[in-house]
Amino acid sequence: MNPTLKKMTIVAERVLKDKLIRLIREEGATGYTLIAVEGEGSRGVRASEFEGRNVQIETIVGPETAQRVFDQLAERFLEAYAVIAYTSDVEVLRGTKFVRDSPANSDS
């Protein structure tokens, strides 16, 4: 049986890209997908092309990792930056590859 994991999606200002990648890696993500995106939300449409597109970062993690990332996003970024984050449950083929502390990824 494949484990149920969390697909975490973070959409944020481009200036946060490196900080967000570092955050998800430090909290346990084994990888991520990065996409340049644009759209409109509560803060409106970007006023200038100079800022560039927003970034969308997707990663598959365990529920505990997803919660730690949410907590850090709330503490460090939500007040000052345009950031949205959400998760959905996913069943992943070879899902143990996405959980750092799984037996398939141990050094022993």
N, CA, C and O atoms as a Tinker XYZ file with bonds, in Angstrom:
   432  protein
     1  N      0.839000   -1.183000    0.000000    73     2
     2  CA     0.000000    0.000000    0.000000    64     1     3
     3  C      0.886000    1.250000    0.000000    63     2     4     5
     4  O      1.923000    1.287000    0.663000    81     3
     5  N      0.473000    2.248000   -0.735000    73     3     6
     6  CA     1.217000    3.499000   -0.810000    64     5     7
     7  C      0.793000    4.414000    0.328000    63     6     8     9
     8  O     -0.395000    4.508000    0.634000    81     7
     9  N      1.747000    5.089000    0.957000    73     7    10
    10  CA     1.395000    5.975000    2.077000    64     9    11
    11  C      0.660000    7.217000    1.585000    63    10    12    13
    12  O      0.900000    7.686000    0.472000    81    11
    13  N     -0.235000    7.746000    2.412000    73    11    14
    14  CA    -0.882000    9.018000    2.105000    64    13    15
    15  C      0.031000   10.122000    2.616000    63    14    16    17
    16  O      0.372000   10.168000    3.798000    81    15
    17  N      0.419000   11.004000    1.715000    73    15    18
    18  CA     1.308000   12.115000    2.040000    64    17    19
    19  C      0.602000   13.427000    1.748000    63    18    20    21
    20  O     -0.570000   13.432000    1.372000    81    19
    21  N      1.292000   14.521000    1.914000    73    19    22
    22  CA     0.753000   15.851000    1.636000    64    21    23
    23  C      1.480000   16.456000    0.436000    63    22    24    25
    24  O      2.710000   16.491000    0.401000    81    23
    25  N      0.722000   16.926000   -0.532000    73    23    26
    26  CA     1.285000   17.753000   -1.590000    64    25    27
    27  C      1.128000   19.181000   -1.103000    63    26    28    29
    28  O      0.013000   19.679000   -0.946000    81    27
    29  N      2.245000   19.828000   -0.869000    73    27    30
    30  CA     2.241000   21.191000   -0.362000    64    29    31
    31  C      2.539000   22.137000   -1.515000    63    30    32    33
    32  O      3.504000   21.951000   -2.256000    81    31
    33  N      1.699000   23.150000   -1.653000    73    31    34
    34  CA     1.879000   24.166000   -2.682000    64    33    35
    35  C      2.025000   25.514000   -2.006000    63    34    36    37
    36  O      1.202000   25.899000   -1.175000    81    35
    37  N      3.086000   26.233000   -2.371000    73    35    38
    38  CA     3.339000   27.573000   -1.844000    64    37    39
    39  C      3.455000   28.511000   -3.037000    63    38    40    41
    40  O      4.264000   28.274000   -3.934000    81    39
    41  N      2.667000   29.558000   -3.058000    73    39    42
    42  CA     2.760000   30.593000   -4.090000    64    41    43
    43  C      3.171000   31.874000   -3.375000    63    42    44    45
    44  O      2.534000   32.298000   -2.411000    81    43
    45  N      4.255000   32.485000   -3.870000    73    43    46
    46  CA     4.809000   33.641000   -3.155000    64    45    47
    47  C      5.531000   34.583000   -4.107000    63    46    48    49
    48  O      5.780000   34.273000   -5.272000    81    47
    49  N      5.849000   35.731000   -3.563000    73    47    50
    50  CA     6.655000   36.707000   -4.303000    64    49    51
    51  C      8.006000   36.089000   -4.648000    63    50    52    53
    52  O      8.578000   35.337000   -3.859000    81    51
    53  N      8.498000   36.411000   -5.816000    73    51    54
    54  CA     9.762000   35.847000   -6.303000    64    53    55
    55  C     10.932000   36.096000   -5.343000    63    54    56    57
    56  O     11.837000   35.267000   -5.240000    81    55
    57  N     10.914000   37.213000   -4.657000    73    55    58
    58  CA    12.004000   37.566000   -3.750000    64    57    59
    59  C     12.185000   36.514000   -2.646000    63    58    60    61
    60  O     13.260000   36.428000   -2.051000    81    59
    61  N     11.154000   35.719000   -2.368000    73    59    62
    62  CA    11.225000   34.707000   -1.317000    64    61    63
    63  C     11.706000   33.342000   -1.800000    63    62    64    65
    64  O     11.874000   32.431000   -0.990000    81    63
    65  N     11.928000   33.185000   -3.086000    73    63    66
    66  CA    12.233000   31.871000   -3.656000    64    65    67
    67  C     13.310000   31.116000   -2.885000    63    66    68    69
    68  O     13.059000   30.002000   -2.424000    81    67
    69  N     14.470000   31.675000   -2.736000    73    67    70
    70  CA    15.581000   30.967000   -2.075000    64    69    71
    71  C     15.283000   30.676000   -0.605000    63    70    72    73
    72  O     15.621000   29.604000   -0.102000    81    71
    73  N     14.653000   31.624000    0.079000    73    71    74
    74  CA    14.313000   31.411000    1.491000    64    73    75
    75  C     13.299000   30.281000    1.646000    63    74    76    77
    76  O     13.404000   29.473000    2.569000    81    75
    77  N     12.323000   30.223000    0.750000    73    75    78
    78  CA    11.307000   29.177000    0.835000    64    77    79
    79  C     11.885000   27.804000    0.510000    63    78    80    81
    80  O     11.551000   26.815000    1.162000    81    79
    81  N     12.735000   27.746000   -0.478000    73    79    82
    82  CA    13.377000   26.470000   -0.814000    64    81    83
    83  C     14.224000   25.993000    0.360000    63    82    84    85
    84  O     14.182000   24.818000    0.723000    81    83
    85  N     14.983000   26.893000    0.947000    73    83    86
    86  CA    15.803000   26.537000    2.105000    64    85    87
    87  C     14.914000   26.046000    3.260000    63    86    88    89
    88  O     15.243000   25.064000    3.925000    81    87
    89  N     13.799000   26.728000    3.491000    73    87    90
    90  CA    12.875000   26.347000    4.557000    64    89    91
    91  C     12.332000   24.934000    4.352000    63    90    92    93
    92  O     12.385000   24.112000    5.267000    81    91
    93  N     11.816000   24.647000    3.169000    73    91    94
    94  CA    11.222000   23.315000    2.984000    64    93    95
    95  C     12.275000   22.210000    3.056000    63    94    96    97
    96  O     11.996000   21.111000    3.535000    81    95
    97  N     13.485000   22.505000    2.579000    73    95    98
    98  CA    14.557000   21.504000    2.672000    64    97    99
    99  C     14.970000   21.292000    4.130000    63    98   100   101
   100  O     15.157000   20.154000    4.560000    81    99
   101  N     15.112000   22.368000    4.883000    73    99   102
   102  CA    15.496000   22.255000    6.298000    64   101   103
   103  C     14.438000   21.516000    7.117000    63   102   104   105
   104  O     14.773000   20.831000    8.082000    81   103
   105  N     13.182000   21.647000    6.747000    73   103   106
   106  CA    12.097000   21.007000    7.498000    64   105   107
   107  C     11.849000   19.561000    7.069000    63   106   108   109
   108  O     11.034000   18.872000    7.682000    81   107
   109  N     12.544000   19.086000    6.019000    73   107   110
   110  CA    12.448000   17.670000    5.710000    64   109   111
   111  C     12.055000   17.285000    4.300000    63   110   112   113
   112  O     12.024000   16.094000    3.987000    81   111
   113  N     11.753000   18.237000    3.438000    73   111   114
   114  CA    11.409000   17.881000    2.061000    64   113   115
   115  C     12.638000   17.318000    1.354000    63   114   116   117
   116  O     13.745000   17.834000    1.509000    81   115
   117  N     12.434000   16.263000    0.583000    73   115   118
   118  CA    13.554000   15.657000   -0.144000    64   117   119
   119  C     13.718000   16.262000   -1.535000    63   118   120   121
   120  O     14.707000   15.987000   -2.214000    81   119
   121  N     12.765000   17.080000   -1.964000    73   119   122
   122  CA    12.847000   17.715000   -3.272000    64   121   123
   123  C     11.684000   18.669000   -3.452000    63   122   124   125
   124  O     10.852000   18.821000   -2.558000    81   123
   125  N     11.625000   19.316000   -4.615000    73   123   126
   126  CA    10.566000   20.278000   -4.895000    64   125   127
   127  C     10.494000   20.526000   -6.391000    63   126   128   129
   128  O     11.412000   20.184000   -7.136000    81   127
   129  N      9.392000   21.124000   -6.819000    73   127   130
   130  CA     9.224000   21.597000   -8.191000    64   129   131
   131  C      8.981000   23.090000   -8.114000    63   130   132   133
   132  O      8.196000   23.552000   -7.286000    81   131
   133  N      9.648000   23.848000   -8.969000    73   131   134
   134  CA     9.548000   25.303000   -8.982000    64   133   135
   135  C      8.941000   25.739000  -10.310000    63   134   136   137
   136  O      9.381000   25.311000  -11.377000    81   135
   137  N      7.923000   26.597000  -10.229000    73   135   138
   138  CA     7.220000   27.068000  -11.413000    64   137   139
   139  C      7.075000   28.584000  -11.314000    63   138   140   141
   140  O      6.747000   29.102000  -10.247000    81   139
   141  N      7.315000   29.307000  -12.419000    73   139   142
   142  CA     7.041000   30.752000  -12.461000    64   141   143
   143  C      5.563000   30.917000  -12.801000    63   142   144   145
   144  O      5.078000   30.342000  -13.776000    81   143
   145  N      4.848000   31.703000  -11.996000    73   143   146
   146  CA     3.398000   31.847000  -12.177000    64   145   147
   147  C      2.987000   33.305000  -12.107000    63   146   148   149
   148  O      3.738000   34.156000  -11.630000    81   147
   149  N      1.788000   33.580000  -12.587000    73   147   150
   150  CA     1.212000   34.909000  -12.422000    64   149   151
   151  C     -0.289000   34.757000  -12.229000    63   150   152   153
   152  O     -0.883000   33.757000  -12.632000    81   151
   153  N     -0.884000   35.751000  -11.613000    73   151   154
   154  CA    -2.308000   35.697000  -11.347000    64   153   155
   155  C     -2.745000   36.935000  -10.594000    63   154   156   157
   156  O     -2.010000   37.918000  -10.501000    81   155
   157  N     -3.944000   36.873000  -10.062000    73   155   158
   158  CA    -4.495000   37.991000   -9.310000    64   157   159
   159  C     -5.145000   37.458000   -8.046000    63   158   160   161
   160  O     -5.781000   36.404000   -8.057000    81   159
   161  N     -4.981000   38.192000   -6.965000    73   159   162
   162  CA    -5.562000   37.786000   -5.694000    64   161   163
   163  C     -5.954000   38.991000   -4.875000    63   162   164   165
   164  O     -6.223000   40.066000   -5.411000    81   163
   165  N     -5.983000   38.801000   -3.566000    73   163   166
   166  CA    -6.429000   39.874000   -2.677000    64   165   167
   167  C     -5.523000   41.098000   -2.736000    63   166   168   169
   168  O     -5.960000   42.208000   -2.432000    81   167
   169  N     -4.290000   40.908000   -3.118000    73   167   170
   170  CA    -3.358000   42.039000   -3.234000    64   169   171
   171  C     -3.313000   42.599000   -4.650000    63   170   172   173
   172  O     -2.485000   43.459000   -4.951000    81   171
   173  N     -4.192000   42.122000   -5.519000    73   171   174
   174  CA    -4.289000   42.635000   -6.880000    64   173   175
   175  C     -3.257000   42.039000   -7.810000    63   174   176   177
   176  O     -2.595000   41.055000   -7.479000    81   175
   177  N     -3.127000   42.642000   -8.973000    73   175   178
   178  CA    -2.173000   42.225000   -9.994000    64   177   179
   179  C     -0.872000   42.975000   -9.759000    63   178   180   181
   180  O     -0.891000   44.108000   -9.277000    81   179
   181  N      0.247000   42.364000  -10.091000    73   179   182
   182  CA     1.542000   43.038000   -9.944000    64   181   183
   183  C      1.544000   44.369000  -10.673000    63   182   184   185
   184  O      1.015000   44.491000  -11.777000    81   183
   185  N      2.145000   45.360000  -10.041000    73   183   186
   186  CA     2.163000   46.711000  -10.611000    64   185   187
   187  C      3.262000   46.888000  -11.642000    63   186   188   189
   188  O      3.165000   47.775000  -12.490000    81   187
   189  N      4.312000   46.065000  -11.594000    73   187   190
   190  CA     5.403000   46.256000  -12.546000    64   189   191
   191  C      5.995000   44.922000  -12.977000    63   190   192   193
   192  O      5.956000   43.935000  -12.242000    81   191
   193  N      6.535000   44.919000  -14.163000    73   191   194
   194  CA     7.214000   43.731000  -14.675000    64   193   195
   195  C      8.584000   43.562000  -14.020000    63   194   196   197
   196  O      9.164000   42.477000  -14.066000    81   195
   197  N      9.098000   44.621000  -13.415000    73   195   198
   198  CA    10.417000   44.585000  -12.797000    64   197   199
   199  C     10.507000   43.502000  -11.722000    63   198   200   201
   200  O     11.531000   42.834000  -11.583000    81   199
   201  N      9.426000   43.339000  -10.968000    73   199   202
   202  CA     9.422000   42.366000   -9.880000    64   201   203
   203  C      9.449000   40.928000  -10.386000    63   202   204   205
   204  O      9.868000   40.028000   -9.658000    81   203
   205  N      9.015000   40.702000  -11.600000    73   203   206
   206  CA     8.983000   39.355000  -12.144000    64   205   207
   207  C      7.769000   38.586000  -11.664000    63   206   208   209
   208  O      6.984000   39.066000  -10.846000    81   207
   209  N      7.635000   37.397000  -12.185000    73   207   210
   210  CA     6.512000   36.543000  -11.824000    64   209   211
   211  C      6.656000   36.015000  -10.405000    63   210   212   213
   212  O      7.750000   35.974000   -9.842000    81   211
   213  N      5.535000   35.617000   -9.851000    73   211   214
   214  CA     5.558000   34.915000   -8.571000    64   213   215
   215  C      6.161000   33.534000   -8.788000    63   214   216   217
   216  O      6.334000   33.092000   -9.924000    81   215
   217  N      6.475000   32.864000   -7.699000    73   215   218
   218  CA     6.947000   31.488000   -7.782000    64   217   219
   219  C      5.929000   30.576000   -7.125000    63   218   220   221
   220  O      5.266000   30.940000   -6.153000    81   219
   221  N      5.826000   29.389000   -7.681000    73   219   222
   222  CA     5.016000   28.336000   -7.075000    64   221   223
   223  C      5.954000   27.183000   -6.800000    63   222   224   225
   224  O      6.629000   26.686000   -7.702000    81   223
   225  N      5.992000   26.766000   -5.559000    73   223   226
   226  CA     6.844000   25.663000   -5.144000    64   225   227
   227  C      5.930000   24.536000   -4.696000    63   226   228   229
   228  O      5.056000   24.729000   -3.851000    81   227
   229  N      6.139000   23.358000   -5.268000    73   227   230
   230  CA     5.368000   22.187000   -4.873000    64   229   231
   231  C      6.315000   21.137000   -4.335000    63   230   232   233
   232  O      7.403000   20.927000   -4.872000    81   231
   233  N      5.891000   20.483000   -3.273000    73   231   234
   234  CA     6.687000   19.422000   -2.684000    64   233   235
   235  C      5.750000   18.392000   -2.076000    63   234   236   237
   236  O      4.612000   18.706000   -1.728000    81   235
   237  N      6.225000   17.180000   -1.952000    73   235   238
   238  CA     5.455000   16.116000   -1.315000    64   237   239
   239  C      6.182000   15.740000   -0.042000    63   238   240   241
   240  O      7.363000   15.393000   -0.054000    81   239
   241  N      5.445000   15.816000    1.065000    73   239   242
   242  CA     6.038000   15.602000    2.384000    64   241   243
   243  C      5.055000   14.848000    3.280000    63   242   244   245
   244  O      3.884000   14.673000    2.943000    81   243
   245  N      5.560000   14.416000    4.411000    73   243   246
   246  CA     4.698000   13.824000    5.421000    64   245   247
   247  C      3.886000   14.901000    6.111000    63   246   248   249
   248  O      4.222000   16.082000    6.023000    81   247
   249  N      2.808000   14.507000    6.807000    73   247   250
   250  CA     1.947000   15.489000    7.482000    64   249   251
   251  C      2.678000   16.341000    8.511000    63   250   252   253
   252  O      2.387000   17.530000    8.641000    81   251
   253  N      3.618000   15.757000    9.241000    73   251   254
   254  CA     4.351000   16.518000   10.256000    64   253   255
   255  C      5.223000   17.589000    9.620000    63   254   256   257
   256  O      5.310000   18.709000   10.123000    81   255
   257  N      5.865000   17.243000    8.518000    73   255   258
   258  CA     6.693000   18.216000    7.804000    64   257   259
   259  C      5.831000   19.350000    7.274000    63   258   260   261
   260  O      6.206000   20.517000    7.386000    81   259
   261  N      4.684000   19.024000    6.702000    73   259   262
   262  CA     3.782000   20.053000    6.178000    64   261   263
   263  C      3.382000   21.021000    7.287000    63   262   264   265
   264  O      3.349000   22.232000    7.067000    81   263
   265  N      3.081000   20.506000    8.463000    73   263   266
   266  CA     2.684000   21.376000    9.563000    64   265   267
   267  C      3.835000   22.279000   10.005000    63   266   268   269
   268  O      3.624000   23.456000   10.297000    81   267
   269  N      5.040000   21.735000   10.054000    73   267   270
   270  CA     6.202000   22.564000   10.437000    64   269   271
   271  C      6.426000   23.683000    9.420000    63   270   272   273
   272  O      6.729000   24.814000    9.802000    81   271
   273  N      6.281000   23.381000    8.142000    73   271   274
   274  CA     6.454000   24.406000    7.106000    64   273   275
   275  C      5.366000   25.465000    7.251000    63   274   276   277
   276  O      5.659000   26.659000    7.195000    81   275
   277  N      4.116000   25.046000    7.437000    73   275   278
   278  CA     3.026000   26.010000    7.658000    64   277   279
   279  C      3.338000   26.925000    8.833000    63   278   280   281
   280  O      3.177000   28.142000    8.737000    81   279
   281  N      3.785000   26.342000    9.940000    73   279   282
   282  CA     4.098000   27.138000   11.127000    64   281   283
   283  C      5.180000   28.166000   10.835000    63   282   284   285
   284  O      5.067000   29.320000   11.248000    81   283
   285  N      6.223000   27.760000   10.130000    73   283   286
   286  CA     7.322000   28.677000    9.797000    64   285   287
   287  C      6.867000   29.760000    8.820000    63   286   288   289
   288  O      7.266000   30.917000    8.952000    81   287
   289  N      6.038000   29.397000    7.846000    73   287   290
   290  CA     5.516000   30.396000    6.907000    64   289   291
   291  C      4.727000   31.467000    7.652000    63   290   292   293
   292  O      4.891000   32.661000    7.405000    81   291
   293  N      3.875000   31.026000    8.559000    73   291   294
   294  CA     3.058000   31.972000    9.327000    64   293   295
   295  C      3.927000   32.883000   10.172000    63   294   296   297
   296  O      3.684000   34.088000   10.245000    81   295
   297  N      4.924000   32.319000   10.802000    73   295   298
   298  CA     5.782000   33.086000   11.702000    64   297   299
   299  C      6.688000   34.068000   10.957000    63   298   300   301
   300  O      6.904000   35.187000   11.423000    81   299
   301  N      7.212000   33.659000    9.816000    73   299   302
   302  CA     8.269000   34.439000    9.161000    64   301   303
   303  C      7.833000   35.280000    7.973000    63   302   304   305
   304  O      8.478000   36.287000    7.680000    81   303
   305  N      6.746000   34.901000    7.266000    73   303   306
   306  CA     6.491000   35.549000    5.983000    64   305   307
   307  C      5.099000   36.135000    5.775000    63   306   308   309
   308  O      4.965000   37.097000    5.018000    81   307
   309  N      4.075000   35.609000    6.401000    73   307   310
   310  CA     2.707000   35.992000    6.038000    64   309   311
   311  C      2.368000   37.450000    6.298000    63   310   312   313
   312  O      1.576000   38.032000    5.558000    81   311
   313  N      2.935000   38.044000    7.308000    73   311   314
   314  CA     2.613000   39.441000    7.620000    64   313   315
   315  C      3.177000   40.427000    6.593000    63   314   316   317
   316  O      2.542000   41.438000    6.295000    81   315
   317  N      4.337000   40.147000    6.064000    73   315   318
   318  CA     5.035000   41.133000    5.233000    64   317   319
   319  C      5.026000   40.835000    3.736000    63   318   320   321
   320  O      5.370000   41.704000    2.934000    81   319
   321  N      4.634000   39.612000    3.348000    73   319   322
   322  CA     4.734000   39.222000    1.935000    64   321   323
   323  C      3.426000   38.610000    1.441000    63   322   324   325
   324  O      2.602000   38.133000    2.220000    81   323
   325  N      3.267000   38.642000    0.121000    73   323   326
   326  CA     2.137000   37.953000   -0.510000    64   325   327
   327  C      2.508000   36.479000   -0.626000    63   326   328   329
   328  O      3.323000   36.096000   -1.466000    81   327
   329  N      1.899000   35.657000    0.229000    73   327   330
   330  CA     2.179000   34.220000    0.263000    64   329   331
   331  C      0.872000   33.480000    0.476000    63   330   332   333
   332  O      0.058000   33.883000    1.307000    81   331
   333  N      0.667000   32.410000   -0.258000    73   331   334
   334  CA    -0.436000   31.501000    0.009000    64   333   335
   335  C      0.139000   30.093000    0.014000    63   334   336   337
   336  O      1.000000   29.762000   -0.801000    81   335
   337  N     -0.334000   29.280000    0.921000    73   335   338
   338  CA     0.129000   27.900000    1.012000    64   337   339
   339  C     -1.056000   27.003000    1.305000    63   338   340   341
   340  O     -1.950000   27.367000    2.068000    81   339
   341  N     -1.058000   25.835000    0.696000    73   339   342
   342  CA    -2.123000   24.883000    0.945000    64   341   343
   343  C     -1.602000   23.474000    0.700000    63   342   344   345
   344  O     -0.595000   23.266000    0.023000    81   343
   345  N     -2.322000   22.512000    1.275000    73   343   346
   346  CA    -1.952000   21.113000    1.089000    64   345   347
   347  C     -3.160000   20.330000    0.616000    63   346   348   349
   348  O     -4.306000   20.751000    0.770000    81   347
   349  N     -2.869000   19.190000    0.041000    73   347   350
   350  CA    -3.896000   18.215000   -0.291000    64   349   351
   351  C     -3.305000   16.838000   -0.049000    63   350   352   353
   352  O     -2.100000   16.632000   -0.200000    81   351
   353  N     -4.155000   15.905000    0.324000    73   351   354
   354  CA    -3.703000   14.532000    0.524000    64   353   355
   355  C     -3.444000   13.890000   -0.826000    63   354   356   357
   356  O     -4.237000   14.034000   -1.756000    81   355
   357  N     -2.339000   13.186000   -0.926000    73   355   358
   358  CA    -2.004000   12.467000   -2.151000    64   357   359
   359  C     -1.519000   11.068000   -1.796000    63   358   360   361
   360  O     -0.870000   10.860000   -0.771000    81   359
   361  N     -1.840000   10.130000   -2.650000    73   359   362
   362  CA    -1.299000    8.789000   -2.530000    64   361   363
   363  C     -0.219000    8.687000   -3.594000    63   362   364   365
   364  O     -0.479000    8.912000   -4.775000    81   363
   365  N      0.987000    8.349000   -3.177000    73   363   366
   366  CA     2.138000    8.443000   -4.059000    64   365   367
   367  C      2.773000    7.076000   -4.255000    63   366   368   369
   368  O      3.076000    6.377000   -3.288000    81   367
   369  N      2.967000    6.706000   -5.496000    73   367   370
   370  CA     3.699000    5.499000   -5.816000    64   369   371
   371  C      5.139000    5.684000   -5.348000    63   370   372   373
   372  O      5.755000    6.706000   -5.649000    81   371
   373  N      5.679000    4.722000   -4.625000    73   371   374
   374  CA     7.010000    4.831000   -4.008000    64   373   375
   375  C      7.083000    6.044000   -3.082000    63   374   376   377
   376  O      8.087000    6.757000   -3.059000    81   375
   377  N      6.032000    6.269000   -2.334000    73   375   378
   378  CA     5.933000    7.435000   -1.459000    64   377   379
   379  C      7.016000    7.530000   -0.413000    63   378   380   381
   380  O      7.302000    8.626000    0.070000    81   379
   381  N      7.632000    6.414000   -0.043000    73   379   382
   382  CA     8.687000    6.469000    0.973000    64   381   383
   383  C      9.883000    7.281000    0.505000    63   382   384   385
   384  O     10.684000    7.717000    1.333000    81   383
   385  N     10.028000    7.495000   -0.785000    73   383   386
   386  CA    11.124000    8.327000   -1.298000    64   385   387
   387  C     10.965000    9.792000   -0.896000    63   386   388   389
   388  O     11.925000   10.561000   -0.940000    81   387
   389  N      9.741000   10.176000   -0.501000    73   387   390
   390  CA     9.451000   11.574000   -0.207000    64   389   391
   391  C      9.495000   11.895000    1.279000    63   390   392   393
   392  O      9.276000   13.040000    1.674000    81   391
   393  N      9.771000   10.912000    2.088000    73   391   394
   394  CA     9.819000   11.110000    3.524000    64   393   395
   395  C     11.237000   10.811000    3.988000    63   394   396   397
   396  O     11.701000    9.674000    3.906000    81   395
   397  N     11.916000   11.837000    4.474000    73   395   398
   398  CA    13.339000   11.754000    4.791000    64   397   399
   399  C     13.658000   10.661000    5.802000    63   398   400   401
   400  O     14.682000    9.991000    5.669000    81   399
   401  N     12.811000   10.463000    6.808000    73   399   402
   402  CA    13.128000    9.489000    7.857000    64   401   403
   403  C     12.551000    8.106000    7.590000    63   402   404   405
   404  O     12.462000    7.288000    8.506000    81   403
   405  N     12.155000    7.830000    6.341000    73   403   406
   406  CA    11.628000    6.501000    6.024000    64   405   407
   407  C     12.774000    5.500000    5.895000    63   406   408   409
   408  O     13.903000    5.906000    5.620000    81   407
   409  N     12.516000    4.196000    6.086000    73   407   410
   410  CA    13.569000    3.192000    5.980000    64   409   411
   411  C     14.254000    3.186000    4.613000    63   410   412   413
   412  O     15.442000    2.877000    4.523000    81   411
   413  N     13.525000    3.521000    3.554000    73   411   414
   414  CA    14.116000    3.520000    2.214000    64   413   415
   415  C     15.183000    4.593000    2.053000    63   414   416   417
   416  O     16.026000    4.495000    1.162000    81   415
   417  N     15.157000    5.627000    2.910000    73   415   418
   418  CA    16.094000    6.727000    2.783000    64   417   419
   419  C     17.126000    6.781000    3.888000    63   418   420   421
   420  O     17.873000    7.755000    3.988000    81   419
   421  N     17.181000    5.752000    4.721000    73   419   422
   422  CA    18.152000    5.774000    5.816000    64   421   423
   423  C     19.519000    5.398000    5.299000    63   422   424   425
   424  O     19.649000    4.761000    4.254000    81   423
   425  N     20.539000    5.796000    6.039000    73   423   426
   426  CA    21.923000    5.533000    5.639000    64   425   427
   427  C     22.384000    4.153000    6.018000    63   426   428   429
   428  O     23.478000    3.754000    5.620000    81   427
   429  N     21.608000    3.402000    6.767000    73   427   430
   430  CA    22.062000    2.085000    7.209000    64   429   431
   431  C     21.741000    1.006000    6.216000    63   430   432
   432  O     22.060000   -0.160000    6.447000    81   431
